[in-house]
Amino acid sequence: MPMSNLIKQAKTWLQQLQPCQLCGSDYQHIHSVCEDCWSQLPWAKTTVQRQEMQVHIACDYTYPMDRMIQLFKYEQKLHLQNVLAGTLLSLRLPKVSAIVPMPISTERLVERGYNQSLVLAKHVAKHLNVPIWQPITRRSQHSQKGLSRLERMDDIEAQFEISTQSKLCYRRVLIIDDVVTTGSSIHALKLKLEALGCREIYAACIAGAKI
């Protein structure tokens, strides 16, 4: 057996001796959690329609998924990326040529230290054996308090801009984000990707929140 396979098997064996990252009372079985914790996640595994677009979601945005996402997103609990990305990998994802993580503004990047959607997207891209593609940037994100629904949509669309004039363009892409609520950000990103020449644009999120 090749040495690389032996090393991979050893890593898997050692991981299975580690305690579950959620309950801590059983051993890790899948994506760093035990079988019970994995099965008890608020699974949805469905699509929801947001802004005239079908978005694949793995779970409902309820406990403990909502708390896990908050810890991962705002409190630098990066060890949760395995189970969160694992929920995305449990979906029947469409065949695409590239993964597009939801961009965040420079201010948010400095504040958090990383783009949580990019961290998740890397897992999905590795699983699907496709590249990460980031042709869109995001301007300053600010509070939308006091804005009407149309004003909010216009404001979000104005946040995204094409950052490259590269001739490289992927026709079939998958947007990755952590949570979808109204779908306004995904819709705004989709419009920019269409402007670049993308023809088939899909989206997948860990969880879907009720609106």
ABEGO torsion letter per residue (X at the ends): XBAAAAAAAAAAAAAAABBBAAAGABBBABGGBBAAAAAABBBAGBBBBBGGBBBBBABBBBOAAAAAAAAAAAAGBAAAAAAAAAAAAABBBBBBABBBBBBBBAAAAAAAGBBAAAAAAAAAAAAAGBBBBBABBBBBBBBABGBBAAAAAAAAAAABBBABABABBBABBBBBBABBBAGAAAAAAAAAAAAAGBABBBBBBABBBBX
